[in-house]
């Protein structure tokens, strides 16, 4: 074999070896980049989760909230859906949010501070994302039919002086409108003492 041929073979082998080495280095760097990116993504997610949990804890320290209320607040804060889901799961696991308990506390607070009937309570709880069966269960426990009539009577009596000088039909209409806005059904309204007193 000539010297030129030998030189060509050697150079070819060296280039092949260099190319193989470069490919190995490239592949290794790609693996490192993917691992680093995965690490960075995980670190970012953990940081976002800590921020979301801190936000949730601050909100819950102010007052109790339904799951929907907390979820909506985190969405407004522009956390990613998976971060919100993880935050909600954490709060539920620790019983920081519990829709059944929230519904009971909400009803008790309303009855104590701003009395209203079953229909109005149902509407307000649905707006907070509480499901119908949970609402019914909480209302059945907190507000019997007798309680509702007594509550309607209590609210109606506060309107007695205001309605005293009106014609009976108009007075009954105003009483009905008032109590319906406060969430009482027609049967309960007709069962109040003031309704009976406002006869024609």
Protein Blocks (a to p, Z undefined) as FASTA:
>chain_A
ZZklmmmmmmmmmmmmmmmmmmmmmmmmmmmmmmmmmmmmmmmmmmmmmmmmmmmmmmmm
mpccdfklmmmmmmmnopafklmmmmmmmmmmnomacfklmmmmmmmmmmmmmgcdfklm
mmmmmmnopafklmmmmmmmmmcfklmmmmmmmmmmmmmmmmmmpcfklmmmmmmmmmmm
nopafklmmmpmklmmmcZZ
